[in-house]
Amino acid sequence: MADACCVLANAPGGPSWFVVERGTPGFGHAKPEDKHGIRLSNTAALLLDEVRVDADRLLGGVEGQGLLQAQEVFGYTRLMVAAFGLGAGWEALRRAIEYSKMRVQAGAPLAEKQGYTHKLIAPHAVRLEAARAYTELTAERIDAGEGSLNTEGAIAKYLATEAGNQAADAAIQALGGYGYTREFVVEKIKRDVRITTIYEGTSEIMEMTIGRDRWQLHLKTRGEGYHSQAASWRRCTPPTRRSARRRRRWACTPPRSCWSVPGSAV
Ligand SMILES: Cc1cc2nc3c(=O)[nH]c(=O)nc-3n(C[C@H](O)[C@H](O)[C@H](O)COP(=O)(O)OP(=O)(O)OC[C@H]3O[C@@H](n4cnc5c(N)ncnc54)[C@H](O)[C@@H]3O)c2cc1C
């Protein structure tokens, strides 16, 4: 069990975060869960029975701020899980590609068969690349101080974890019978990556969050939100005569103005 946990509890002033240390009377845990994946990580429900903590354990010192405080970190924590999904997906794909170069079927390696590569490799590489690009862009924006970017974090998590999960599933298929055995590791990756579409907000909750926040943006800006977003991207289209060097730079880092959507809900 961790030395200290952050617990969100209903205080008289509203939901609030408290730091509760291991060994506090009434604070314990249930038996470790026997999980589908991430089996090296210990998971157990926390049990609280009449737990009392000192007032200085209230995070931020003001009651009722818990949900607002949680909202401040969601963009970041969702990106973290997006990265888990990406890592697992890429590793599964790498193993599938290795196998496809080695395994000869009907006179040629699997890597030369379009029915194989166009189903089990290419679509997953494309989805993972798109998810990586969006995750990195959102991370750069958070680092640049644009706020918590919760909706963008949700988009990145949804995109990357679903892509990672699908890539890992395809990797099992790509390794045939070996894919189904423990020795070739892709079945472990598939079990491990599965949690990323569940914790830190499920994919269904990400869909709900993204839909709700974009709808609010639409209402708040009286329909202008998407127009200004589209206009800002049009402004970013590099002129055809730009030098090759500037075009390359643009391709890596869009100007800041492209990133901000006026009135965007975070
Ligand atoms: C290994 C592991 C580690 C975890 N670590 C932590 C942790 O450190 N901290 C923590 O706080 N929690 C942790 N959790 C809990 C985890 O975040 C939740 O299990 C997860 O968010 C899903 O919530 P739930 O289990 O209550 O699912 P439920 O709310 O019961 O959902 C069940 C299903 O219904 C769907 N659903 C629910 N509501 C809606 C809706 N409105 N519309 C459409 N579909 C919906 C869900 O997407 C899901 O598919 C952990 C869980 C696991 C398994």
The ligand as an SDF file (V2000), in Angstrom:
LIG
                    3D

 53 58  0  0  0  0  0  0  0  0999 V2000
   -6.4130   -1.7290  -12.3580 C   0  0  0  0  0  0  0  0  0  0  0  0
   -7.2730   -0.5790  -11.9580 C   0  0  0  0  0  0  0  0  0  0  0  0
   -6.6780    0.5260  -11.3850 C   0  0  0  0  0  0  0  0  0  0  0  0
   -7.4680    1.6060  -11.0000 C   0  0  0  0  0  0  0  0  0  0  0  0
   -6.8680    2.6720  -10.4100 N   0  0  0  0  0  0  0  0  0  0  0  0
   -7.6230    3.6840   -9.9420 C   0  0  0  0  0  0  0  0  0  0  0  0
   -7.0340    4.7720   -9.2330 C   0  0  0  0  0  0  0  0  0  0  0  0
   -5.8250    4.8070   -9.0200 O   0  0  0  0  0  0  0  0  0  0  0  0
   -7.8270    5.7540   -8.7800 N   0  0  0  0  0  0  0  0  0  0  0  0
   -9.1840    5.7270   -8.9850 C   0  0  0  0  0  0  0  0  0  0  0  0
   -9.8760    6.6390   -8.5550 O   0  0  0  0  0  0  0  0  0  0  0  0
   -9.7650    4.7240   -9.6780 N   0  0  0  0  0  0  0  0  0  0  0  0
   -9.0250    3.6980  -10.1410 C   0  0  0  0  0  0  0  0  0  0  0  0
   -9.6190    2.6650  -10.8060 N   0  0  0  0  0  0  0  0  0  0  0  0
  -11.0700    2.7090  -11.0580 C   0  0  0  0  0  0  0  0  0  0  0  0
  -11.3620    3.0490  -12.5050 C   0  0  0  0  0  0  0  0  0  0  0  0
  -11.0020    4.3790  -12.8000 O   0  0  0  0  0  0  0  0  0  0  0  0
  -12.8500    2.7820  -12.7930 C   0  0  0  0  0  0  0  0  0  0  0  0
  -13.0580    1.3840  -12.6830 O   0  0  0  0  0  0  0  0  0  0  0  0
  -13.2570    3.2750  -14.1610 C   0  0  0  0  0  0  0  0  0  0  0  0
  -13.2170    4.6850  -14.2360 O   0  0  0  0  0  0  0  0  0  0  0  0
  -14.6730    2.8130  -14.5570 C   0  0  0  0  0  0  0  0  0  0  0  0
  -15.5840    3.1150  -13.5650 O   0  0  0  0  0  0  0  0  0  0  0  0
  -16.5210    1.9580  -13.0000 P   0  0  0  0  0  0  0  0  0  0  0  0
  -15.6810    0.7640  -12.7160 O   0  0  0  0  0  0  0  0  0  0  0  0
  -17.3070    2.5380  -11.8880 O   0  0  0  0  0  0  0  0  0  0  0  0
  -17.4400    1.5770  -14.2310 O   0  0  0  0  0  0  0  0  0  0  0  0
  -19.0310    1.8280  -14.4010 P   0  0  0  0  0  0  0  0  0  0  0  0
  -19.3300    3.2660  -14.1230 O   0  0  0  0  0  0  0  0  0  0  0  0
  -19.7710    0.7940  -13.6330 O   0  0  0  0  0  0  0  0  0  0  0  0
  -19.1730    1.5750  -15.9490 O   0  0  0  0  0  0  0  0  0  0  0  0
  -19.4510    0.3180  -16.5410 C   0  0  0  0  0  0  0  0  0  0  0  0
  -19.5510    0.5130  -18.0560 C   0  0  0  0  0  0  0  0  0  0  0  0
  -20.6040    1.4500  -18.3340 O   0  0  0  0  0  0  0  0  0  0  0  0
  -20.0920    2.5200  -19.1070 C   0  0  0  0  0  0  0  0  0  0  0  0
  -20.7680    3.7550  -18.6930 N   0  0  0  0  0  0  0  0  0  0  0  0
  -20.8280    4.2930  -17.4500 C   0  0  0  0  0  0  0  0  0  0  0  0
  -21.4990    5.4670  -17.4770 N   0  0  0  0  0  0  0  0  0  0  0  0
  -21.8690    5.6750  -18.7500 C   0  0  0  0  0  0  0  0  0  0  0  0
  -22.5810    6.7000  -19.4310 C   0  0  0  0  0  0  0  0  0  0  0  0
  -23.0370    7.7750  -18.7910 N   0  0  0  0  0  0  0  0  0  0  0  0
  -22.7730    6.5820  -20.7630 N   0  0  0  0  0  0  0  0  0  0  0  0
  -22.2950    5.4970  -21.4340 C   0  0  0  0  0  0  0  0  0  0  0  0
  -21.6210    4.4920  -20.8560 N   0  0  0  0  0  0  0  0  0  0  0  0
  -21.4040    4.5780  -19.5350 C   0  0  0  0  0  0  0  0  0  0  0  0
  -18.6190    2.5830  -18.7910 C   0  0  0  0  0  0  0  0  0  0  0  0
  -17.9060    3.1960  -19.8500 O   0  0  0  0  0  0  0  0  0  0  0  0
  -18.2730    1.1050  -18.6840 C   0  0  0  0  0  0  0  0  0  0  0  0
  -18.0990    0.5560  -19.9630 O   0  0  0  0  0  0  0  0  0  0  0  0
   -8.8590    1.5760  -11.2040 C   0  0  0  0  0  0  0  0  0  0  0  0
   -9.4450    0.4490  -11.8090 C   0  0  0  0  0  0  0  0  0  0  0  0
   -8.6720   -0.6180  -12.1700 C   0  0  0  0  0  0  0  0  0  0  0  0
   -9.3340   -1.8190  -12.7950 C   0  0  0  0  0  0  0  0  0  0  0  0
  1  2  1  0
  2  3  1  0
  2 52  2  0
  3  4  2  0
  4  5  1  0
  4 50  1  0
  5  6  2  0
  6  7  1  0
  6 13  1  0
  7  8  2  0
  7  9  1  0
  9 10  1  0
 10 11  2  0
 10 12  1  0
 12 13  2  0
 13 14  1  0
 14 15  1  0
 14 50  1  0
 15 16  1  0
 16 17  1  0
 16 18  1  0
 18 19  1  0
 18 20  1  0
 20 21  1  0
 20 22  1  0
 22 23  1  0
 23 24  1  0
 24 25  2  0
 24 26  1  0
 24 27  1  0
 27 28  1  0
 28 29  2  0
 28 30  1  0
 28 31  1  0
 31 32  1  0
 32 33  1  0
 33 34  1  0
 33 48  1  0
 34 35  1  0
 35 36  1  0
 35 46  1  0
 36 37  1  0
 36 45  1  0
 37 38  2  0
 38 39  1  0
 39 40  1  0
 39 45  2  0
 40 41  1  0
 40 42  2  0
 42 43  1  0
 43 44  2  0
 44 45  1  0
 46 47  1  0
 46 48  1  0
 48 49  1  0
 50 51  2  0
 51 52  1  0
 52 53  1  0
M  END
$$$$
